[in-house]
Amino acid sequence: MTKARDFIKPGENILAIFTKGMHFELSVGNTGVTGEWDVDPSHARSVDRILVYHQNNETSTNDLNWHDFAEAGANPIRYLP
């Protein structure tokens, strides 16, 4: 099973965000927006990369859920070293 930690490079800090996609827009160059999120400024300053977990029940082909992927509870924001 793939976990968010599998995408972390050595020495990297990531911010994983869960979204159902209501405000999710992906642009050229793998940039985009996914709404407004309350993040801890002290953690956000140390983030090297953002990982977006986009849940799309209509086209999902796996059993991976946010809780297992991020090793987290219900909070849609997860900081990982």
C-alpha beads as a LAMMPS data file, in Angstrom:
LAMMPS data file: protein, C-alpha beads

81 atoms
80 bonds

1 atom types
1 bond types

-500.0 500.0 xlo xhi
-500.0 500.0 ylo yhi
-500.0 500.0 zlo zhi

Masses

1 110.0

Atoms # bond

1 1 1 0.000 0.000 0.000
2 1 1 1.362 3.415 -0.960
3 1 1 1.813 5.935 1.841
4 1 1 2.519 9.671 1.752
5 1 1 5.919 8.884 3.299
6 1 1 6.828 6.974 0.120
7 1 1 7.015 10.306 -1.735
8 1 1 9.367 12.048 0.718
9 1 1 12.956 12.495 -0.385
10 1 1 15.723 12.351 2.266
11 1 1 15.793 15.558 4.308
12 1 1 12.529 16.821 2.809
13 1 1 9.419 18.068 4.631
14 1 1 6.055 17.795 2.928
15 1 1 2.546 19.021 3.528
16 1 1 -0.123 16.507 2.547
17 1 1 -3.583 17.913 1.853
18 1 1 -6.815 15.971 1.431
19 1 1 -9.418 17.329 -0.997
20 1 1 -12.608 16.015 -2.570
21 1 1 -11.902 18.321 -5.492
22 1 1 -14.633 20.952 -5.268
23 1 1 -12.040 23.729 -5.723
24 1 1 -9.221 21.617 -7.151
25 1 1 -7.608 22.957 -10.325
26 1 1 -4.419 21.517 -11.804
27 1 1 -2.461 23.708 -14.193
28 1 1 0.410 23.213 -16.619
29 1 1 3.676 22.571 -14.805
30 1 1 1.961 20.646 -11.992
31 1 1 0.853 23.789 -10.199
32 1 1 -2.644 24.415 -9.007
33 1 1 -5.080 25.377 -6.291
34 1 1 -7.336 23.358 -4.035
35 1 1 -9.161 25.903 -1.924
36 1 1 -8.304 27.753 1.255
37 1 1 -6.584 25.836 4.031
38 1 1 -5.740 26.776 7.611
39 1 1 -2.104 25.829 8.049
40 1 1 0.294 26.378 10.919
41 1 1 2.661 29.160 9.731
42 1 1 5.582 27.752 11.708
43 1 1 5.220 24.397 9.916
44 1 1 4.350 25.854 6.512
45 1 1 7.615 27.802 6.313
46 1 1 9.600 24.559 6.503
47 1 1 7.642 22.730 3.780
48 1 1 9.629 21.740 0.696
49 1 1 6.749 20.292 -1.274
50 1 1 2.973 19.896 -1.152
51 1 1 1.320 16.555 -1.860
52 1 1 -2.376 16.644 -2.753
53 1 1 -4.556 13.611 -2.097
54 1 1 -7.531 14.084 -4.412
55 1 1 -10.438 11.785 -3.575
56 1 1 -12.626 11.141 -6.584
57 1 1 -15.132 8.418 -5.764
58 1 1 -16.473 8.317 -9.324
59 1 1 -13.230 7.107 -10.900
60 1 1 -11.382 5.578 -7.951
61 1 1 -9.879 2.188 -8.734
62 1 1 -8.170 1.447 -5.434
63 1 1 -9.009 0.975 -1.787
64 1 1 -6.557 3.610 -0.557
65 1 1 -8.121 6.094 1.817
66 1 1 -6.804 9.314 3.368
67 1 1 -6.369 7.802 6.834
68 1 1 -4.139 5.003 5.554
69 1 1 -2.312 7.147 2.990
70 1 1 -1.413 9.980 5.385
71 1 1 -1.282 7.802 8.514
72 1 1 -3.580 10.430 10.011
73 1 1 -6.983 10.986 11.534
74 1 1 -9.776 13.120 10.132
75 1 1 -7.692 16.305 9.817
76 1 1 -7.248 17.128 6.079
77 1 1 -3.768 18.576 6.700
78 1 1 -0.714 16.423 7.536
79 1 1 2.895 17.563 7.945
80 1 1 5.520 14.885 7.362
81 1 1 9.282 15.094 7.795

Bonds

1 1 1 2
2 1 2 3
3 1 3 4
4 1 4 5
5 1 5 6
6 1 6 7
7 1 7 8
8 1 8 9
9 1 9 10
10 1 10 11
11 1 11 12
12 1 12 13
13 1 13 14
14 1 14 15
15 1 15 16
16 1 16 17
17 1 17 18
18 1 18 19
19 1 19 20
20 1 20 21
21 1 21 22
22 1 22 23
23 1 23 24
24 1 24 25
25 1 25 26
26 1 26 27
27 1 27 28
28 1 28 29
29 1 29 30
30 1 30 31
31 1 31 32
32 1 32 33
33 1 33 34
34 1 34 35
35 1 35 36
36 1 36 37
37 1 37 38
38 1 38 39
39 1 39 40
40 1 40 41
41 1 41 42
42 1 42 43
43 1 43 44
44 1 44 45
45 1 45 46
46 1 46 47
47 1 47 48
48 1 48 49
49 1 49 50
50 1 50 51
51 1 51 52
52 1 52 53
53 1 53 54
54 1 54 55
55 1 55 56
56 1 56 57
57 1 57 58
58 1 58 59
59 1 59 60
60 1 60 61
61 1 61 62
62 1 62 63
63 1 63 64
64 1 64 65
65 1 65 66
66 1 66 67
67 1 67 68
68 1 68 69
69 1 69 70
70 1 70 71
71 1 71 72
72 1 72 73
73 1 73 74
74 1 74 75
75 1 75 76
76 1 76 77
77 1 77 78
78 1 78 79
79 1 79 80
80 1 80 81
